[in-house]
Amino acid sequence: MAEYEVVREIQNSCSGNQMRDVFFDEIETDDPVSYVRALLKDDNAELTVEERDADNLTVFADCNGMNQKFLFTRI
């Protein structure tokens, strides 16, 4: 299994508030996209994957209008 540092950003949809919730974690997984799907527990979530290189992956999630970004960096 690969080990990743994950940065999760949840955008605040309140008008006039530019702050974001940001969480950091270290995980082990062979499939970062499946990890995000399991974490969100929403079968209707729309995921977009952007792979920068073999060690860096970004997953954008839209869950009923709430946007989140997951940055995976292999450790």
C-alpha positions in Angstrom: 0.0 0.0 0.0 1.1 3.5 -0.7 1.3 6.1 2.0 0.0 9.6 1.3 -0.2 13.0 3.0 -3.7 14.3 2.3 -4.8 17.9 2.5 -8.6 18.3 2.4 -10.1 21.7 1.6 -13.8 22.4 2.0 -14.9 25.6 0.5 -17.2 27.8 2.5 -20.3 28.6 0.4 -21.4 31.6 2.7 -21.3 34.8 0.8 -18.6 37.2 1.9 -16.6 34.5 3.7 -13.5 33.5 1.9 -12.2 31.1 4.6 -11.9 27.4 4.0 -11.8 24.4 6.3 -8.5 22.6 5.9 -7.6 19.2 7.3 -4.3 17.3 7.1 -4.0 13.5 7.4 -1.6 10.7 6.6 -3.2 7.6 5.1 -2.4 4.3 3.4 -4.3 3.3 0.3 -3.8 1.8 -3.1 -6.7 3.8 -4.6 -7.0 7.5 -3.6 -10.3 7.9 -5.6 -11.9 5.0 -3.7 -10.7 6.5 -0.5 -12.5 9.8 -1.3 -15.7 8.0 -2.3 -15.7 6.0 0.9 -15.0 9.2 3.0 -17.8 11.2 1.4 -20.4 8.3 1.6 -22.3 9.9 -1.3 -22.9 7.8 -4.4 -24.0 10.9 -6.3 -20.8 12.8 -5.7 -19.1 14.0 -8.9 -15.3 13.4 -8.8 -12.8 14.9 -11.1 -9.2 13.6 -10.9 -6.1 15.6 -11.9 -2.8 13.6 -11.9 0.2 15.8 -11.8 2.8 13.0 -11.8 3.1 9.5 -10.2 3.4 10.9 -6.7 0.8 13.8 -6.8 -2.9 13.6 -7.3 -5.7 16.0 -6.8 -9.4 14.9 -6.5 -12.1 17.6 -6.8 -15.5 16.5 -5.3 -18.9 18.1 -5.8 -21.4 16.8 -3.3 -24.7 18.4 -3.8 -23.2 21.8 -4.3 -20.5 21.5 -1.6 -17.1 21.6 -3.3 -14.0 19.9 -1.8 -10.5 19.4 -2.9 -8.3 16.5 -1.8 -4.5 16.8 -2.4 -2.6 13.5 -2.3 1.2 13.6 -2.0 3.0 10.3 -1.7 5.3 10.1 1.3 
